[in-house]
Each structure stands twice: as structure tokens, then as C-alpha cells.
Amino acid sequence: MITKTYKPYIFKAEAGQSTDDYFNYATAVQTIKNMLEEAFGAPMQLYMQDDGDDVWDWVSDDLASEYEGVKREAAIYDLVEDRSFRFEDSKSEANYRINPSLRNNVITYPEYEVAFARIPFLRQYGLNTEDIIFAKNDETMRAFLEAMQERQLSERRVTIFTDTKEGFERSREQITRMVERDEVMMSDSLKQQIYRSIDEFFSRDREFFQTYNVPYKRGILLYGKPGNGKTTLVKSIAGSVEAPVAYWQITEYTTSDSIQQVFSAAMKMAPMILVIEDIDSMPDSARSFFLNTLDGATSREGLFLIGTTNYPEKIDPALMNRAGRFDRAYEMKLPDKELRLAYLQRKGFGRLAGEADGLMEDAAQFTEGFSFAQLNELYVSAALQKHYEQSVDLKRVIEELKTDFDKDRRGVWMADKGQKPVGFQTR
């Protein structure tokens, strides 16, 4: 947690004081401004971001990560919360973090003489807030924003867009594990095509696009059965490219409004990668607007789109191999024997074989039709058998997995004859 010294509450409630006197917005702004001018020794100007909350999200990230360049200057009102907590996916004993909140605090970046204040004020139905940014002048504000953007990019965070029943949500998350390019298991020719396209798009000189008069936008569609490496490939791209990355989860709640918000936010980060997951889930009501957005003259300048789907047959044909939308569609196929063997070698299947020569080759031979995810389950099941029985009955493990995978494919899980398929049925 941030432990830097901060001033006591700027406003403290007094006995008999009315709420209108306590929550006096004009007085609050002027008092904070005076305090900052005294601290920085110069007049302060007031700013706002009128195209979203990006910069406030950055400040929130800095508070949560305890960035050394940020300081909690003062809490504003003593009867309004000034600390917050969030739950996190963590291997540590404490899976939550407590930090100063954005609301009801004055947060400063002393190096740039910039400050942020999310000031509470009273409305008819409760408290609302007004976001104000303080800086000495445009030059210091610009220097701060440029430094913040560069730092956010270097910290390898991804922006997550999600369409929910409650509306459009946005968050930023740390990339917890980098996936190296050599970890991506696919044919060499396909791998070369994809990474060559990515690397050329984000080259600094953009010579290719200028030389050949190619529009500076690109889109690829990755399709195939689940478990064949689409997610691994996308993670590898996101972790190896020096550019902002955003993930957009299409849901039944996706609308023309959320589509507009996503592309508007993406354009602010361009050149960048926008990953659109489960693109086949695009509701019919929003499909036309989505296509029109992709066709816009400037809506995709600097955007590299990556769409993913497990069900290409459900995708609008207007998206497939259509220049200016998704230029190329790449099938992520089931691995052949060579790739299955390479995957098992990388997983360390050989350590389970012991003295049994050829066990790994047999595993690759007898797992035709397995996806990478299913090969991973083979490794885990074999490791468990090795751990408890000190040996691996490869044939038994593979046959058990094939039986389970076949049940999943047919939707029939019970052994009784005549059992109807389990799951959602379509007419």
C-alpha cells in the first residue's frame, strides 16, 4: 500500500453543519487548487478528458500497483470513503489489495506537477463526482500524457472490453505469462504467414505500406475446433508486439452502441491489436452496423484485427476473406503426428516413459484426432498414473480419453442404452 505522507482531510464535518455547506463544490475546487499551487509554486490550470476515462484508468492502475511516481496528496471529505479494495487472482495468501480510492482523494504526480481529483458533490438522490485534472500548463500536461502512454505500453497490460447486460464494461489487466513464439505449435508455413503480417504491420518505418500503397489496416480470422491453439497464438502475438492490445468479448448483449465504443477506444490506441473473441456470437441486430464500421474509411486506420471462432459456419459470409474486413481466414487444424510428437516432447512426456523406449512415439501415433488441449489432458492423466502407480499404461489412458471425448462429441454420457443426448438441442 502507498505509505507516503498525506495531508489530513481537507474538509471535516462540524456539528450542526448542513450537507449543502459541507459539500460545497465550488469551495472544494478552489481549496484544492490553492493547495496545489502552494505545493508546486505556480498557478494551476483545470483540465478534463472529454473522450473517455483512459487517463483515470491509468491513475487507478498506478494506485493499485503502488507506482513510486504517484502520491496521495490529501483526502477531501472525512465522511466519504477514501480507500478501496479489490480482489485479485493471486498465489499469495492475501488475494485482495487495499489502496487509496480515486474518489475523494487528491492524487499527484510530483515529477510532472499534475494532479487528479475526483470530487464528490451532493445531488438529489445521493453523491455524484466530478473529475478534474490540474496541471501547470499544456506543456506539462502533454509531457505527463506522453510519459504515461509509454509506461503503460511497456508494462504489458491488455484492455478488456466486455458487453454485459448492465452495459459496456472496460478494464485493464496485466499479462501474467508471456507466451513465446516458439511455444506456438502449428505448421511452419502458416506460422510464417501470420507473424510476417504482424511484424510488418508494426514495423516502425511502415515502408511496406508506403512502397506498395497498401491501406494501413489488417484483419485475420482464426477458426477451428476448440483446443487447437487459437488462444495460445493470440497470447503470443499480444506478448511479442510492442503495441497496445485489447480483447473484446462478443456476447448476446453486443449492440451498435458498444461496437461504436470499442472502435472509438481502439482508435485512440492505434496502431494497436484488437482481438475479437467468439465473433460468431455477434447478434443479428448488430451485424449490419459492425460490417459498416469495418468498411468505414478511417474507422480502422492503424488497427490490426484478430477474430476468433470455433464455429466458422455461423459467421456471416461477408466477413470471410473480404478485403478491408478480415483479409485472411486461417484454419487452426488438428495437429498431425509430427506436431503431436513435438507437443508431447515440449510438455516433457518423455519423463513419464522411464525405460520404455518408444512410449512417446506411440503416444503420438495413437492419438490421431486429438487436439492440443486433449494432448495436454493425456499428459496430465499419464502423470497422475505415473505418480500413483509408478508406471504408465499408455494404451489404457488413451482408450479412456477416447471414450470420454466420444461421449462429449455425441452428447451421450450415460451407459444405459437408449439414453438421449445431453445438452442444448437445436431443431
BELWO-V939750 format. One record per residue. RES is the residue in three letters. D_FIRST is the distance of its C-alpha to the first C-alpha in Angstrom with 2 decimals. Layout:
res=<RES,RES>
d_first=<D_FIRST,D_FIRST>
//
This chain:
res=<MET,ILE,THR,LYS,THR,TYR,LYS,PRO,TYR,ILE,PHE,LYS,ALA,GLU,ALA,GLY,GLN,SER,THR,ASP,ASP,TYR,PHE,ASN,TYR,ALA,THR,ALA,VAL,GLN,THR,ILE,LYS,ASN,MET,LEU,GLU,GLU,ALA,PHE,GLY,ALA,PRO,MET,GLN,LEU,TYR,MET,GLN,ASP,ASP,GLY,ASP,ASP,VAL,TRP,ASP,TRP,VAL,SER,ASP,ASP,LEU,ALA,SER,GLU,TYR,GLU,GLY,VAL,LYS,ARG,GLU,ALA,ALA,ILE,TYR,ASP,LEU,VAL,GLU,ASP,ARG,SER,PHE,ARG,PHE,GLU,ASP,SER,LYS,SER,GLU,ALA,ASN,TYR,ARG,ILE,ASN,PRO,SER,LEU,ARG,ASN,ASN,VAL,ILE,THR,TYR,PRO,GLU,TYR,GLU,VAL,ALA,PHE,ALA,ARG,ILE,PRO,PHE,LEU,ARG,GLN,TYR,GLY,LEU,ASN,THR,GLU,ASP,ILE,ILE,PHE,ALA,LYS,ASN,ASP,GLU,THR,MET,ARG,ALA,PHE,LEU,GLU,ALA,MET,GLN,GLU,ARG,GLN,LEU,SER,GLU,ARG,ARG,VAL,THR,ILE,PHE,THR,ASP,THR,LYS,GLU,GLY,PHE,GLU,ARG,SER,ARG,GLU,GLN,ILE,THR,ARG,MET,VAL,GLU,ARG,ASP,GLU,VAL,MET,MET,SER,ASP,SER,LEU,LYS,GLN,GLN,ILE,TYR,ARG,SER,ILE,ASP,GLU,PHE,PHE,SER,ARG,ASP,ARG,GLU,PHE,PHE,GLN,THR,TYR,ASN,VAL,PRO,TYR,LYS,ARG,GLY,ILE,LEU,LEU,TYR,GLY,LYS,PRO,GLY,ASN,GLY,LYS,THR,THR,LEU,VAL,LYS,SER,ILE,ALA,GLY,SER,VAL,GLU,ALA,PRO,VAL,ALA,TYR,TRP,GLN,ILE,THR,GLU,TYR,THR,THR,SER,ASP,SER,ILE,GLN,GLN,VAL,PHE,SER,ALA,ALA,MET,LYS,MET,ALA,PRO,MET,ILE,LEU,VAL,ILE,GLU,ASP,ILE,ASP,SER,MET,PRO,ASP,SER,ALA,ARG,SER,PHE,PHE,LEU,ASN,THR,LEU,ASP,GLY,ALA,THR,SER,ARG,GLU,GLY,LEU,PHE,LEU,ILE,GLY,THR,THR,ASN,TYR,PRO,GLU,LYS,ILE,ASP,PRO,ALA,LEU,MET,ASN,ARG,ALA,GLY,ARG,PHE,ASP,ARG,ALA,TYR,GLU,MET,LYS,LEU,PRO,ASP,LYS,GLU,LEU,ARG,LEU,ALA,TYR,LEU,GLN,ARG,LYS,GLY,PHE,GLY,ARG,LEU,ALA,GLY,GLU,ALA,ASP,GLY,LEU,MET,GLU,ASP,ALA,ALA,GLN,PHE,THR,GLU,GLY,PHE,SER,PHE,ALA,GLN,LEU,ASN,GLU,LEU,TYR,VAL,SER,ALA,ALA,LEU,GLN,LYS,HIS,TYR,GLU,GLN,SER,VAL,ASP,LEU,LYS,ARG,VAL,ILE,GLU,GLU,LEU,LYS,THR,ASP,PHE,ASP,LYS,ASP,ARG,ARG,GLY,VAL,TRP,MET,ALA,ASP,LYS,GLY,GLN,LYS,PRO,VAL,GLY,PHE,GLN,THR,ARG>
d_first=<0.00,3.78,6.11,9.26,12.06,13.20,16.55,17.52,18.80,21.49,23.75,24.34,26.93,30.18,32.82,35.30,33.48,34.19,31.60,33.28,32.78,29.14,28.29,30.28,29.10,31.18,30.08,26.39,26.89,29.02,26.73,23.69,26.11,27.44,24.05,23.18,26.73,26.41,23.15,24.61,28.21,29.76,30.68,28.31,29.62,28.38,27.88,27.35,27.25,30.40,30.35,27.32,23.55,22.76,20.96,18.79,17.91,16.91,14.58,13.02,12.69,11.08,8.32,7.95,8.45,6.30,9.89,10.83,13.52,11.86,11.32,10.98,14.45,15.38,15.54,19.09,20.64,19.98,21.60,19.68,16.36,13.49,10.64,11.11,10.68,12.46,14.35,14.60,17.38,16.01,17.95,15.32,15.81,12.96,13.85,11.42,7.92,6.68,5.80,8.24,11.56,14.13,16.69,17.22,15.02,16.26,14.28,15.88,16.62,18.32,20.16,22.02,22.19,21.19,19.31,18.68,19.30,19.85,22.04,23.22,26.98,29.48,31.89,34.72,32.89,29.40,26.52,26.23,24.16,25.27,23.38,24.07,23.20,24.14,25.49,28.14,30.53,31.21,30.95,27.36,26.46,28.28,26.70,23.17,24.22,25.99,23.15,20.74,23.40,24.00,20.40,20.05,23.28,22.36,19.23,21.72,20.46,23.11,23.77,24.98,27.67,28.91,31.81,31.46,33.61,31.23,31.35,29.87,26.24,24.12,20.88,19.50,18.70,18.19,21.44,20.65,24.00,26.39,30.02,32.44,35.71,37.80,36.18,37.81,41.09,43.80,47.09,47.02,48.86,46.59,43.46,44.95,45.79,42.34,40.38,43.02,42.64,38.84,38.94,41.69,39.91,36.85,38.86,38.17,41.80,42.75,46.23,47.28,46.82,48.60,51.41,52.30,51.46,49.10,46.80,43.18,42.01,42.18,41.83,42.25,42.54,41.72,43.64,44.73,44.37,40.94,39.59,41.27,38.36,37.62,33.89,33.76,35.61,33.36,30.21,32.01,32.94,29.46,27.98,30.81,31.40,29.67,29.51,27.36,27.87,27.90,28.99,31.04,31.96,35.39,36.10,38.85,36.85,37.07,39.01,40.34,37.57,34.78,36.78,36.93,33.18,32.45,34.92,33.89,30.25,31.53,33.84,31.05,29.60,33.07,34.09,32.09,32.62,32.82,33.18,35.04,34.92,37.82,39.79,42.69,40.80,41.35,43.11,46.68,45.98,43.47,45.27,47.55,44.80,42.79,45.88,46.55,43.02,43.50,46.84,45.54,46.58,43.14,40.80,40.17,40.48,37.90,36.87,37.36,37.64,37.40,38.72,38.76,41.01,42.53,45.45,47.13,50.15,48.16,47.18,49.14,51.64,50.86,47.55,49.03,50.11,50.35,49.86,47.24,45.50,44.89,47.11,47.15,46.72,45.98,46.71,44.37,47.16,47.32,47.21,50.60,51.46,50.34,46.86,46.64,47.53,45.02,42.24,43.19,43.35,39.84,38.59,40.30,43.09,45.29,43.50,44.70,48.28,48.96,52.63,53.53,54.59,54.23,51.80,49.33,52.22,53.52,50.15,50.22,53.86,53.60,50.51,52.18,50.59,47.14,44.10,41.27,39.26,42.28,42.67,39.10,40.08,43.17,41.11,38.85,41.95,43.83,40.98,40.86,44.63,44.50,41.88,43.94,47.50,47.32,49.10,48.87,51.59,50.87,53.61,52.48,48.85,49.91,52.47,50.01,47.57,50.43,51.50,48.08,47.70,51.19,50.38,47.41,49.65,52.39,50.19,52.30,50.41,52.92,55.77,58.37,60.87,60.88,57.17,56.02,53.09,49.66,47.30,47.68,51.18,52.34,55.87>
//
